């Protein structure tokens, strides 16, 4: 396995390996990703193979996703998106099997494909199973290649950004700077050992230069401002530890997020309605109101009821949740680490910071989720949050 940091040329390495013996007869190679979309995106393996092979005598079959060469040898592309997809290949045999981003693939699927790696007794072509990976995926990859590794015949070649001189290193590092600290450490330096626990540090908000709790008059005026509501499903007394209803007010100025106010309580439905209206009246109609909209008709009906009753005349928008809460909070964590998230002094500060420090492994998550929604909406990042919340740190 060649893996670690992003940008080291891992996909090129794998494609070159798959093509190494295509001039030989009776050679078959296949390269897997988790999904077909992963293979077919701009710049991904299939497009890259066309860049390399379109002007050659190789023939592309777009239905089978396979190159055939004058020798009769083949290089195919496959995917293992769902449990059981590996069984599609139970009658096939390959001399080269490649897994690009193997950390996204289930271990038993990976191991099953070894049964398809074979050759004729008379062949001099080596049978190879090669993979690429980053440290931010399924833990079996680290166990197999880093922990157990070479003594079991599983060789690991570390990948680093400097391995690929064709890449604009400086620009790529700037892109990775937008990630949260642990995900960045994994993808920039190929760190397999960084601890994965909590996402936020308290001193990002209360200590250091240009950081700390500020007074209300210090908040820049005249910028887009919203209050984000997340309604708890149960009130206090009906559950041993019910979630809180949270209404968080925030604004953004020149990329800096200011959290102005947090209203939080374990309230009954009629109290929630009264508090939502009271906050709207105090905030004024220039402040947008966003409400997390649960899936299905019930969520839409709730937004509609508020728009026609308590919040009549206000700008009200439903926000449908996508992905895990930690995924939504990743851009907020990245901004907070850089000192771009500020708290206005209030009685809510301590409870907010306590929840941040425990997120996402302990305690309630309602305030952090509201803050993440607010940041993503105000910074127009609603579509820029990423897939798997594996980058949690201490």
ZAMI-793755 format. One record per residue (C-alpha): x, y, z; residue in one letter. Coordinates in steps of 0.1 Angstrom, whole numbers, plus 5000, padded with zeros to 4 digits. Example, Ala and Ser with C-alpha at 12.3 -4.5 7.8 and 13.67 -1.06 7.14 Angstrom:
<lumkols>
512349555078a 513749895071s 
</lumkols>
This chain:
<lumkols>
500050005000x 501250354991x 499550595014x 499450885039x 499351245027x 497251374999x 498851494967x 501651234965x 500651094931x 498950784945x 496350744918x 499050784890x 501150524908x 498250274908x 497250344872x 500850294861x 501049964880x 497849844864x 499149924829x 502649764835x 501949434817x 499349534791x 501649434762x 501549074775x 498948824765x 496548684791x 496948984814x 493949124832x 493949424856x 491249594876x 491149904897x 488449964923x 486950274941x 484150274965x 481650424940x 481450464902x 481150834908x 484550824925x 485950674893x 484350904868x 484751254884x 486751504866x 490451424870x 489651084885x 490950744873x 488750694843x 489351044829x 493051014837x 493150684818x 491650854787x 494251124789x 496950864787x 495350614763x 493050784739x 495750834713x 496950474715x 495650154700x 493750064731x 489950044728x 487550174755x 484350004762x 482150254780x 479549994790x 482049764807x 484350044818x 487249854804x 490249914781x 491349634758x 494849644743x 496149494710x 497649204730x 494149114742x 495049224777x 492549434797x 492349714823x 488949744839x 487449974866x 485049854892x 483349974924x 482449814957x 479750054970x 477449804988x 478049495008x 477849204984x 479149404953x 482349194955x 480448884945x 480049024910x 483648924905x 483448564919x 484048414884x 486848654874x 490548634876x 493148914876x 496848944878x 496649294891x 493949424915x 494249784926x 492249964953x 492250344951x 491450494986x 491150145001x 490250305035x 486750365021x 486249995013x 485049725037x 487749485048x 485849165039x 485349305003x 489049385000x 490049035013x 487548854991x 489248994960x 492448804969x 490548494958x 490348654923x 494148714921x 495748424902x 497648334870x 498448034848x 501347824860x 503247904828x 502948284832x 505848504843x 503548804852x 503448864889x 500148854908x 499849184926x 497249344950x 498149714954x 496349984973x 496350354981x 494950515012x 494850825034x 494650795073x 491150935076x 489050625068x 488250275081x 490550155109x 491249815095x 493649975069x 495950105097x 495849775115x 496649575084x 499449785069x 500750005097x 500449795128x 500849445114x 502649555083x 505849415067x 506349115090x 503148975075x 504149055040x 502149375038x 504449645026x 503650015033x 505250295013x 504550635030x 503150915007x 504151275011x 503151594993x 506751644982x 506651314963x 504651484935x 506651774920x 503951844894x 501451964921x 501252324931x 502252254966x 501652604981x 498152634966x 497252284978x 498352355013x 496152665013x 493252435004x 493952195032x 494052485056x 490252495054x 490052155071x 489752105108x 493052045125x 493051665127x 491751605091x 494451855079x 497151675098x 496051335083x 495951465048x 498851705048x 501351505068x 499951155065x 499651125103x 498150785111x 498450825149x 496751155157x 494151115185x 490551135175x 488351265203x 487151625205x 486851895178x 487052225196x 489352375222x 488152625248x 491152855244x 490352915208x 487553145222x 488853285254x 492653325252x 495353445228x 495853745206x 492653885191x 490553615208x 488253635237x 484753715248x 483754065235x 481254325245x 478054375224x 479154715212x 482254565196x 480254355171x 480254515136x 476954645125x 475054635092x 475854275082x 473653985075x 472353845108x 470253545116x 468853345145x 469052965141x 466552755160x 466852385168x 463752245186x 464151965211x 461851665205x 460951625242x 460551865271x 462151825306x 460551555326x 459651325297x 463151195293x 466051145318x 468351375298x 466351555270x 467851775244x 467652145246x 465752385224x 468352635212x 468052975194x 471453115184x 471853455170x 474953535148x 476353765122x 479353765099x 481754035089x 484753995066x 484853625073x 484553665111x 481653495128x 480153675158x 477853465181x 475753735197x 473253545218x 472053195227x 468653115241x 468452755255x 466052555276x 464252225280x 460852375273x 457352245265x 456052315230x 453852615240x 456852775258x 459052715227x 456452905206x 456353195230x 460153225232x 460553205195x 458153495191x 459753695219x 463153655203x 461853765169x 460254075184x 463454165202x 465754085172x 463654275147x 462554195112x 466054255097x 467253935114x 466553625094x 464953325112x 466152975103x 464652665118x 465952305115x 463352125095x 462951765103x 462451525073x 458951465060x 455651645061x 455751715098x 458851935094x 457352135066x 454152175084x 455952315115x 457752575094x 454452665077x 452652705111x 455352935125x 455353145093x 451653195094x 451353245132x 454053345156x 456453465129x 454053615105x 455853895086x 459353765093x 461753595069x 461553225079x 463652955063x 463652575070x 467052405071x 467052035063x 469751845081x 472351665059x 474951425072x 476251395107x 476451685132x 480251655133x 480351695095x 478352015097x 480552145124x 483952095106x 484052435088x 483152595122x 485952415139x 488452515112x 487352885115x 487452875153x 491052735153x 492153035133x 490453275156x 487653365133x 484753285157x 483953535185x 481553515214x 479653815228x 479653835266x 476553675281x 475153445307x 475153165281x 478953165275x 479952895300x 477352645289x 478152705252x 481952655258x 481252345279x 479352195251x 481952285225x 484752115245x 482751795248x 481451785212x 480851545196x 481651255219x 479951375251x 476951575263x 474451765242x 475151895207x 472252145201x 474252465206x 477152345185x 474752235158x 473052575157x 476452745155x 477452525127x 474252595108x 474752965113x 478352965101x 477652755071x 474652965061x 476353305066x 479553185049x 477653025021x 479152685030x 476052485031x 477252265003x 480852255013x 480752025043x 482451685039x 481551325043x 482751125071x 483351275107x 486551085113x 488651385122x 488051435158x 490951535181x 492151605216x 
</lumkols>
